[in-house]
Amino acid sequence: MHPLAPLELLLKAKSKKVVDELLTRSYLKRNESLSIEFISSTSETLGISYTEAESLLKAARSLTCEVVFNSLDESDIVALFPSGFNTDLSGLLSSLLAARLGEWTDIAEQTQLSGPKLLDMDWRVDIKSGSGEVGKMHVPTLLVSMNVEEPFQSGASQSSHLQFELDRETLGTLLDGLTKIREQLSSVATSAAATSS
């Protein structure tokens, strides 16, 4: 059986609005396990068995995630359905999904986990003129100050301030590492450009 075949159970929906709400709820709850309440309410709404509702919701989740992940347009979505799938239903699903794509993409971007982002950076070279150890006097050091945004899963974010000191040797090591990172990013970008052309 094709993974999207259970979606034909949506032919039992009383309106386009019911189908749209089911697709939307399936996408919004994509990172959660299917709840008994969601499966049961779907079963009651469509007049299908609990097992059928569970299969339907798994297929709906799979389809909505595929559409958002690959940014599919309406014609690409229609092509996902198996041969023999109800054409009116595949057309309805494709138009509903295409209409929701922008909204769902924004939701995905806001809720994805990512690392801290650099907002601002400042630096200065400092020379210590007084120290308990003579060897540490008149040695230049780099003082770096950064503001970073730390995202949270809820979509909110919080900025924090970081400050640290680097000596010449540590700065050299950092710059060597950043140079290697820049070369790798350039290599990946070149490969991606060659593949897309």
Residue, then its C-alpha position, 0 to 999 in steps of 0.5 A: m500500500h502506498p504511504l499516502a493511500p490512507l488520505e483517500l479517507l478524507l473523502k468522508a470529510k463533510s467540508k473543505k474546512v474539515v480537510d484544511e483543519l486536519l492538515t493544519r493540525s497534522y503539520l503543527k503537531r508534527n514533532e509530537s507523537l499522535s495523541i489518542e485524543f487527536i486520533s479519536s476526534t478524527s475518527e469521530t469527525l470522519g466516521i472511520s475506525y480508530t486504526e483508519a484515523e491513525s493511518l490517515l493522520k500518519a499519512a497527513r503528517s508525512l505529506t505536509c512535512e514533505v511539502v514544506f521540507n521540499s517547498l513543493d508547488e501545486s503540480d509537484i504535490v499532485a505528482l506525489f499521490p499514487s496512481g488511481f488516487n481520487t483526482d478531485l481529492s488530490g487536487l483539493l489537497s494540493s491546492l490547500l497545501a500550496a496555500r499553506l506552504g508560506e505560513w508553515t515554512d515561517i512556522a518551521e523557521q521560527t521553531q527550528l533549533s539553531g545555535p546562537k547568532l552573532l549580533d554585534m562584536d567589538w574588540r580592542v588591543d590592551i597592554k597591561s602596564g601593571s602586574g604581579e608578574v614581570g613577564k606579563m607586563h607590556v604583553p599585548t592582549l586582545l579583548v573581544s566583546m560579543n552580543v549573541e542571540e540565543p534562540f529557544q524552542s518556543g520561538a522566543s530568543q534572548s540576547s547575552h553579552l560575552q567577553f573574553e581575552l586572547d593572547r597572541e598565540t591563541l589569536g593565531t590559532l583562532l585565525d588559522g581555524l577561521t581560515k580553514i572554515r572559510e575555505q570549507l564554506s567556499s568549497v561547499a558553495t562552489s560545489a553547490a553552485a556547480t550542481s545547481s547549474 
